[in-house]
Amino acid sequence: MKVIEVDLGKRSYPIYIGDSILADKELIDKQITSHQVLVVTNETIAPLYLKSIVNNLAGLDYDVLVLPDGESYKSLDCFNQIISRLMEKKFNRTCMLIALGGGVIGDLTGFVAACYQRGVKFIQIPTTLLAQVDSSVGGKTAVNHPLGKNMIGAFYQPSAVLADTSVLSSLPDREFSAGLAEVIKYGLIRDREFYEWLENNIDLLIQRDNKALIYTIERSCINKAEVVAQDERESGVRATLNLGHTFGHAIETGLSYKHWLHGEAVGCGMLMAADLSMRLGLLEQEQVDRIKRLLVRAKLPIKIHKDIKLKQMLENMKVDKKSRDGILYLILLSDIGQATITADYTEQALTETINHFLE
């Protein structure tokens, strides 16, 4: 088992990474620090992994809330459902929440933990590759609004993250590929050596080789933890973790959070960011082609969904958390392994990039 520390002073916490760690009763018991525990999961994950968690809660005052599965349920309605359950069960401010699921469950449960009685403890048990390498780490919690993704939320760190690689065996291929988008992102923004490793080992990852998986999750979490330790609230370097996200969120919003997975939108968005970087003279065409080849090998989309139009993309991109005083800052690339935050681009170049990717 690998253990990575997210260094945030008194709010530091461990990330445990390994095969079948959810079967480690001693490890699970060590994380439960309250007599009152609410497990939040979804209809897909509950039949697979809920029992192994509940078995560790015998003798405690615990409850389980099973939500529908899907990005469209990362909403204020589901947020209210969880709050209502906590209040109905008379859970106090020393209670603990467990988020058992992918990014939707993690973000939603974390936001509830941040708000309920002004903050209670929660544990992340991510069950998708995307959640294990990205969304479960760093304390970003949120729900979506029909006009924009992740516009309602808080920075709130978990008490621990438990990333069990064995749960990825049940992950559909499409969900697995969606997670690879966030993995590739780390190589593109700050870890060229890791990017080159991915180019050489992507086929092993697609086959879900356990040794390759553990290394990938560990390397990704180290990158994420280092950035979060430097800039917890995204006032600077942490914004680079959003490579491809402004484009991707605009696609997701345009599709009403249906049809595409988050990682698929981010994958396409990263290639769009690389294309715009090339149009601005920051990248060579050969580098853009190199990125495209890896995304294709990871089975990620490289064209915008057919239901999205140019005007819709431009409008949706304006509703972005990286907008300041009416100016939209974008995360672009000056090299593979080097990201830059800039508003120094033209509307024409941005429009040309979007048009290039429209089906």
N, C-alpha and C positions, 0 to 999 in steps of 0.2 A: 504494500500500500504506500502511495506517495502522499505526503502532507505538505501543503503550501500555505503560508501565512499571509493574509492580507493585512499589511502593516498600517493600522490607523490608530495607533496609541491605545487608549483605553477601549476603543471599539474594534480592536483587531479581532480577527476570527480565522479559524482553520478551514481549508478545503481538503477534504479527504478524497483520494482518487484510487480506485482499485477494482478488482474483479470480485463480485459477490460480497461486497462490504455490507450490503443490507442484511445479510445473514449473520453479521457480527453483532450479537446481542449486547456484548459489553460496550462496543463502540456506540450503538444506538442509545443504550441506557445512559451513557455519559453525557449525551446531548440534551436529555430530557431533564429540565431543571424546575418544572412546575408540576403541581398536582392536577391542574386543569389544562387539558390539551385538546385542541380542535385540529383534526386532519382535514385539509381541503384537497380534493382530487377531482378527477373527471371520469366520465363513463367509460372511456377507453382504458385508463390506467387502473381503475379500481379492481376489476376482476383479475388483473395480473399481479399487482404488487401491494395492494392495500393490506392483505392479511399479514404479510411479513412485518409491516409497521405496527398494526394493531396488536399483534402478539407481544410486542414490547411495552404495551400500555396497560397490561393487566394490573388491576388494583388502583388505577388512577381514575379520576373523574374526566373521562374523555368522550368525545363525540366525533362523528364523521359527516362531512358535507360533500356529496358527489354532484358536481356540476356537469352540464353538457360540454362536449369537446368542440373547440374551434375558436378562432381569433375573434369572431363576432360576439363571443361571450366575455371578452375582456372589457366589461362595461360597468357603468354605475349601477345598473340593475343587479348584476351579480355581486358587486361590491356590497350593496345593501342587503342582499340575501345572507352574506357571511356575517355582517354586522348584526343582523336580526337574530341569527342563530346564536351568536355569542351572548346577546342580551337575554334571549329566551332561556338559555342555560345558566344565566346568572354568572357568567365567567367574569372574574375580577381582573385588576390590572397586573396581577402576577401570573396570568395565564400565558400559555405558549401556543403558537400556531405552527403547523407543519405543512409546507407546500409540497405535495407529492404530484409531480406532473411536469409538463414542459413549460415554455416561457410564459404562456397565458396564465397558468395556475400560479407560477412563481411571482409574476408581476402583480397579479391581482391580490394574492394572499399577503405579499409584502406591503402593498398599499394599505390593506386593512390593518395589518400589524402596526403600521406607522400612525394610523388614525385612531384605533380603538383605545379609548381612555388615555389618549395622547401618547400612545406607544407601548406595545408589548413585544416580547421576544418572539422570533420565528426562526425556523430552520428550513433551509432549501434542500429538497431531495429531487434534483432534476432528472427527468426520465427521457429526455431527448438529447441528441448531440449538441444542438444549438444551445439549449439551456445549460448543459454541462460546461461548455467552453465560453459562454458569454453571459446570457441574461441572469443566471443565478448568482453571478459574482459582481460585486461592485455597488450594490445597494440602490440601483435604479428601480423604482416601483411605479406603476401607473395603470390607468385604464384609458381606453380610447374614447373619442368623441366622434360623432358622425362627420364632423368637419376636419378632423385631424387625429393622427395617431399619437398616443402617449402624451396628450396635452393636459391630462389631469393626473398628478402624481406627486411623489416625494422622494428625496434621497433618504434611504433608511436601510441600514446594514443588517444582514442576518446574523444569527449567533454562530452558525456553522453551515457548511455546504458539504453534502455527501454525494459524490459522483460515482455511481456504480456502473462500470462498463458492461456488466452482464445484462443489464436491462436494455441495452441497445440492440440486443439480438432480436427483440420483438418489434423494433422500430421499422416501419415501412421504408422501402428504398427511397421514396421521394422525400420523406421526412429526414432521412439520413443525409441525403444530398443537400437539403436545405441547411443543415448544420455545418456542412463543409464550407459554405459561403463565409460564415463567421471565422472559421479556421483560416481560410485563405486570406481573409482580411488582415489578420495579425502579421502574416508574412509581408503583405503589401505595404502596411503603414510603418512597420518598425523592425522587422526581423527577416532580413533578406536570406540569411542562412536557413531559416525555417522554411521560407518560400521555396528555396532550391531543394530542400529535403522533400517537400510536398510534391514538387514536380517529379522527383524520383520514386516516390512511394505512394502516390495517389491510388494506384491500382490495389495495393495492399489494404489501404484504408477502405476502399469500396468493398473489398472482400471481408471487411471488419476483423482483420487480424488483430488479436487482443494486444500484443506487444506494441504494434503501431498505434492502436487506439489510445493506450495509456500514455504513450509518449506525446501524442497529438494533444490530448486533453491537458496534460501537465504543462506542455510548452505554451499552449494557448492561455491557460490560467496564470502562468507566471507573467506573461506579457500583460494580461488584463490587470493583475494585482499590482504590478509595478506602476502602471499608468494611474490606477485609482489611488495608490498611495501618494503619488505626486499631486493629483488634482481630483479630489473626491467629488467636487460639485461642478465639474466641467466648466471652469472659468478659463481654461487654457488647453493644455495638451490632451486632456481627456476627449475633447471634441473630435480628435483624429480617429477615435474608435467608431465614429459615425460615417466612415468612408462608405459611400454607396447608399446611405440611409435616407438622405434627402430625396434622391430619385426614387428609391424603393418605397418610402412612406407615401410618396405622391401616387405611385402605382397602386399600393394597397388601399389608400383612401378612395381612389377612383373606382376600385372594384368592390367597394363597401366591405372590405376585409374578407372577401370570398374569392374563390378560383385559384389564387396563388398563396403559397406559404410565405411567411416573413422572410425566410432565408432565400427563397427563390427571387423575391423582389430585390433583396439586398445584393444578390449575385449579379443580377442584371444591372442594378444601380452602380455597382463597382466598375463594371465594364464601361458604363456611360461616363462615369467620373474619369476613367482612364482616357476615353475618347476625347472628352472636353480638355483634359490636360494636354493631349497631343495637339489639339487645335490651337491651344494657347502657347505652344512651343515648349512645354515643360517635359513632355515625353516624346520618344521616337515611335513611329508606327510599329517598328519591330517589337517594342516593349508591349504595346497594346495588343498585338497579335499573340505574344507570349502569354499574356494574361487571359486572353480569349481561349487559347488552347487548353489551359488548365481548368477554366470554368466548364468548358465542354466535356472534358474528361471527368469532371465531378458531376456531370449530368445536370447542370444548371441552365436555365433559360438565358439566351443572349439577345432576345428581342422583346420589346414591350408587348404585353398582352393586347390582343386585337381590339378589345373593347375600349381602349384608352385613346384619347385624341390629344393633339398638341395643346390646345387651349386649356384643356382639363389638367394636363401635367403642369403647365406653367402656373395656373391658379393654385393648384394643390401645393406646389413647392413654396409658395409664398407663406402658407400656414405652417411654418417650421420653427422649431425652438432655436435654430441658429440664426434667425432673423433679428437684427438689431437696428432700431431706428429706421425701419423700412428697408434695410439692406440685407440681402440674403448672403450669408457666408457659406461657402462650399468647401468640402474636404476633397482636395485633389492630390495628385501624385507628381513629385518631381523626379522620382526614380522608383524602381521596385525596392521596397524597404524604406521609403522616405515619403511621408505625407506632409502636406502643407494646408493651412487654413487661409482662405483668401476670398475677397470679394472683387478681385481684380480680373474680371472676365466681362465679356460683352454679351448683351442680349442676343445678338446675332449668332455668336458662337454657341451659346446655350441652346438656341432654337435649332441650329444645324445638328447638334448632337442628338437632341430629342427626335427630330425628324429622321435621322439616320437609323434610329432604333425602333421606330414605329413600323408595325407589320403592314 
